[in-house]
Every structure is written in C-alpha cells, then in structure tokens.
Amino acid sequence: MPAGALFSPGWKTTGQQMYRQKLIDWFTSKTSGNKWVVVKGGYKDLKQRRFGADNVNLQVRGLRGKGMLGSLAVIQKKENEIIIGFSNSEASQLAMYHEVLGAGKSRVKRQFMGISPAQQKELTNQIQDEIKKVVENGIQITLQN
C-alpha cells in the first residue's frame, strides 16, 4: 500500500507501532519514486491492529470523506415510508458487491442491510401489540427479509 496511507490521520499511531515492531517493509517504486509499504501480516492483520477485531465494519475504505455506512442517507420521504440509500454511487456499488455479488476474490457476501429471520422474529415479538393495533385500524404491514 502507499506509505502515506499507513501514516494518514486515524492510521498514524498504528503505522508507527508497526514500524517500531518491524512489521512493515519499505520500498521505493522504481518507476514513480513513491514510497510503499508491505504489511507482513497482510491487510487483515493491519485492520485487526487498528480496530482490535476481525469483524467487517465497512468503515475502513474512504468514500469522499465518509465510510460506507456513513454514506447511508434518507433518499426519499413519503407519507408512510422512507427510502434509505447511499449518498453517492461508489458506496452504492460497494454495497452491491457486499450484499449481492460477493466481495473480493472469494466473492464473500456480507449482509449489512436488513435484518435476519431471528432478528425479525425478536422484533415482531417486541412490537406485536403495536402491529395488531395498526392492522386493526386497516393499515396493512408486510415484513420482508
């Protein structure tokens, strides 16, 4: 990765620690003269050291100053619903890779929108009285995964 990225704001402390621990190798590009680093443990190790977890958080990759989840926004408001989407096309494309097509060489799918069937059941149990009131008043609700 470009050396500057490892020492950019938010990553500077991690970069300095890895440098002191000799966990990165430096080299200079012969064609451009730019400095690059190789993280000995790979990107997964770098993220683990920075965030302290293996969990995918969709925050690392910058999108015009925002992380992927930071790009979520209310796209449209209607009387009884709102539509949530992404504030830029790059985030929308990344979401498609994570949700639908699969990300990376192994095409790993990481659902981050919506709720799982277990979460849906728990939520339904918590609010079933409210749902019953709404249905009794003639408004139809459809829960979708």
Protein Blocks (a to p, Z undefined) as FASTA:
>chain_A
ZZklmmgghjlmmmmmmmmnopaccdddfklopacdddfkojmlmmmmmnopabdehlmp
cgehiafklmgccfbdcfkbccdddfbfklmmmmmmmmmnogajkopacdfedjdfklmm
mmmmmmmmmmmmmmmnopacdddZZ
